[in-house]
Amino acid sequence: MGPNSQRPKRRDGTLSSLNAAIDATNIAKDVMGMTPAKAAFGSVSVILTMIRVGILLVRPDILQADVYRIR
């Protein structure tokens, strides 16, 4: 096994972690009663989503159908 064989597995793990973090911040945003906390969790969710999209853009071997399956 070469060093490149670990890359897709690591990226898939990263995408899974980002998806879990985005889901958790969205749940926290919905549960919070304070407006400033909702705004903070919403901002974090947007930033994490932008990071996830950036990872997908630098990975050209994913088909468009797979992008929707990852989320």
FIKOLZA-1660 file (N, C-alpha, C; in steps of 0.1 Angstrom, whole numbers, plus 5000, padded with zeros to 4 digits):
% residues 71
   i   px   py   pz ch aa at
   1 5008 4988 5000  A  M  N
   1 5000 5000 5000  A  M CA
   1 5009 5012 5000  A  M  C
   2 5006 5021 4991  A  G  N
   2 5014 5033 4990  A  G CA
   2 5007 5044 4998  A  G  C
   3 5014 5055 5000  A  P  N
   3 5008 5066 5008  A  P CA
   3 4996 5072 5002  A  P  C
   4 4994 5071 4989  A  N  N
   4 4982 5077 4982  A  N CA
   4 4970 5069 4985  A  N  C
   5 4971 5056 4988  A  S  N
   5 4959 5048 4991  A  S CA
   5 4951 5052 5003  A  S  C
   6 4958 5059 5012  A  Q  N
   6 4951 5063 5024  A  Q CA
   6 4943 5076 5022  A  Q  C
   7 4947 5083 5012  A  R  N
   7 4941 5097 5010  A  R CA
   7 4925 5096 5008  A  R  C
   8 4920 5088 4999  A  P  N
   8 4905 5088 4998  A  P CA
   8 4898 5084 5011  A  P  C
   9 4904 5075 5018  A  K  N
   9 4897 5071 5031  A  K CA
   9 4898 5082 5041  A  K  C
  10 4909 5089 5041  A  R  N
  10 4910 5101 5050  A  R CA
  10 4900 5112 5047  A  R  C
  11 4899 5114 5034  A  R  N
  11 4889 5125 5029  A  R CA
  11 4875 5121 5032  A  R  C
  12 4872 5108 5030  A  D  N
  12 4858 5104 5033  A  D CA
  12 4855 5105 5048  A  D  C
  13 4865 5102 5057  A  G  N
  13 4864 5104 5071  A  G CA
  13 4862 5119 5074  A  G  C
  14 4869 5127 5067  A  T  N
  14 4868 5142 5070  A  T CA
  14 4855 5147 5066  A  T  C
  15 4850 5142 5054  A  L  N
  15 4836 5146 5050  A  L CA
  15 4826 5141 5060  A  L  C
  16 4827 5129 5065  A  S  N
  16 4817 5124 5075  A  S CA
  16 4818 5132 5087  A  S  C
  17 4830 5136 5092  A  S  N
  17 4831 5144 5104  A  S CA
  17 4825 5158 5102  A  S  C
  18 4827 5164 5090  A  L  N
  18 4821 5177 5087  A  L CA
  18 4806 5176 5086  A  L  C
  19 4801 5166 5080  A  N  N
  19 4786 5164 5080  A  N CA
  19 4781 5163 5094  A  N  C
  20 4787 5155 5102  A  A  N
  20 4782 5154 5116  A  A CA
  20 4783 5167 5124  A  A  C
  21 4794 5175 5121  A  A  N
  21 4795 5188 5128  A  A CA
  21 4784 5197 5123  A  A  C
  22 4782 5197 5110  A  I  N
  22 4771 5206 5104  A  I CA
  22 4758 5202 5110  A  I  C
  23 4755 5189 5111  A  D  N
  23 4742 5185 5117  A  D CA
  23 4741 5189 5131  A  D  C
  24 4752 5188 5139  A  A  N
  24 4751 5191 5153  A  A CA
  24 4749 5206 5155  A  A  C
  25 4756 5214 5147  A  T  N
  25 4754 5229 5148  A  T CA
  25 4740 5233 5144  A  T  C
  26 4734 5226 5134  A  N  N
  26 4720 5229 5130  A  N CA
  26 4710 5225 5141  A  N  C
  27 4713 5214 5148  A  I  N
  27 4704 5210 5159  A  I CA
  27 4705 5220 5170  A  I  C
  28 4718 5224 5173  A  A  N
  28 4720 5233 5184  A  A CA
  28 4713 5247 5181  A  A  C
  29 4714 5251 5169  A  K  N
  29 4708 5263 5165  A  K CA
  29 4693 5263 5167  A  K  C
  30 4687 5251 5164  A  D  N
  30 4672 5250 5165  A  D CA
  30 4668 5249 5180  A  D  C
  31 4677 5244 5188  A  V  N
  31 4673 5242 5202  A  V CA
  31 4675 5254 5210  A  V  C
  32 4685 5263 5207  A  M  N
  32 4688 5275 5214  A  M CA
  32 4677 5284 5214  A  M  C
  33 4675 5291 5226  A  G  N
  33 4664 5301 5227  A  G CA
  33 4669 5315 5225  A  G  C
  34 4682 5317 5227  A  M  N
  34 4688 5330 5226  A  M CA
  34 4692 5333 5212  A  M  C
  35 4688 5345 5207  A  T  N
  35 4691 5349 5194  A  T CA
  35 4706 5350 5191  A  T  C
  36 4714 5355 5199  A  P  N
  36 4729 5356 5196  A  P CA
  36 4734 5342 5194  A  P  C
  37 4730 5332 5202  A  A  N
  37 4735 5318 5201  A  A CA
  37 4730 5312 5188  A  A  C
  38 4718 5315 5184  A  K  N
  38 4713 5310 5171  A  K CA
  38 4722 5316 5159  A  K  C
  39 4725 5328 5160  A  A  N
  39 4733 5335 5150  A  A CA
  39 4747 5329 5150  A  A  C
  40 4753 5326 5161  A  A  N
  40 4766 5320 5162  A  A CA
  40 4766 5306 5156  A  A  C
  41 4756 5298 5160  A  F  N
  41 4756 5284 5154  A  F CA
  41 4753 5284 5140  A  F  C
  42 4745 5294 5135  A  G  N
  42 4742 5295 5121  A  G CA
  42 4755 5298 5113  A  G  C
  43 4762 5308 5118  A  S  N
  43 4775 5312 5112  A  S CA
  43 4785 5300 5111  A  S  C
  44 4786 5293 5122  A  V  N
  44 4795 5281 5122  A  V CA
  44 4790 5271 5112  A  V  C
  45 4777 5268 5111  A  S  N
  45 4772 5259 5101  A  S CA
  45 4776 5263 5087  A  S  C
  46 4774 5276 5084  A  V  N
  46 4777 5281 5071  A  V CA
  46 4792 5279 5068  A  V  C
  47 4801 5282 5077  A  I  N
  47 4815 5281 5075  A  I CA
  47 4819 5266 5073  A  I  C
  48 4813 5257 5081  A  L  N
  48 4816 5243 5079  A  L CA
  48 4812 5238 5066  A  L  C
  49 4800 5243 5061  A  T  N
  49 4795 5239 5048  A  T CA
  49 4804 5244 5037  A  T  C
  50 4810 5256 5038  A  M  N
  50 4819 5261 5029  A  M CA
  50 4832 5253 5028  A  M  C
  51 4836 5249 5040  A  I  N
  51 4848 5240 5040  A  I CA
  51 4845 5227 5033  A  I  C
  52 4834 5221 5036  A  R  N
  52 4830 5208 5029  A  R CA
  52 4830 5210 5014  A  R  C
  53 4824 5221 5009  A  V  N
  53 4823 5223 4995  A  V CA
  53 4837 5225 4989  A  V  C
  54 4845 5231 4996  A  G  N
  54 4859 5233 4992  A  G CA
  54 4866 5220 4990  A  G  C
  55 4864 5211 5000  A  I  N
  55 4870 5198 4999  A  I CA
  55 4865 5190 4987  A  I  C
  56 4852 5191 4984  A  L  N
  56 4846 5184 4973  A  L CA
  56 4851 5190 4960  A  L  C
  57 4854 5203 4959  A  L  N
  57 4859 5209 4947  A  L CA
  57 4873 5205 4944  A  L  C
  58 4881 5202 4954  A  V  N
  58 4895 5198 4951  A  V CA
  58 4896 5183 4949  A  V  C
  59 4885 5176 4949  A  R  N
  59 4885 5162 4947  A  R CA
  59 4877 5159 4934  A  R  C
  60 4884 5160 4923  A  P  N
  60 4877 5158 4910  A  P CA
  60 4873 5144 4907  A  P  C
  61 4877 5134 4914  A  D  N
  61 4873 5120 4911  A  D CA
  61 4859 5116 4916  A  D  C
  62 4852 5125 4923  A  I  N
  62 4839 5123 4927  A  I CA
  62 4829 5127 4916  A  I  C
  63 4820 5118 4913  A  L  N
  63 4810 5121 4904  A  L CA
  63 4799 5130 4910  A  L  C
  64 4792 5138 4902  A  Q  N
  64 4782 5147 4908  A  Q CA
  64 4771 5139 4916  A  Q  C
  65 4768 5127 4912  A  A  N
  65 4758 5120 4919  A  A CA
  65 4763 5116 4933  A  A  C
  66 4776 5114 4934  A  D  N
  66 4782 5110 4947  A  D CA
  66 4782 5122 4957  A  D  C
  67 4783 5134 4951  A  V  N
  67 4783 5146 4960  A  V CA
  67 4770 5147 4968  A  V  C
  68 4759 5144 4961  A  Y  N
  68 4746 5144 4968  A  Y CA
  68 4745 5133 4978  A  Y  C
  69 4751 5121 4975  A  R  N
  69 4750 5110 4984  A  R CA
  69 4758 5112 4996  A  R  C
  70 4769 5120 4996  A  I  N
  70 4778 5122 5008  A  I CA
  70 4770 5130 5018  A  I  C
  71 4762 5139 5015  A  R  N
  71 4755 5147 5025  A  R CA
  71 4744 5139 5030  A  R  C
% end
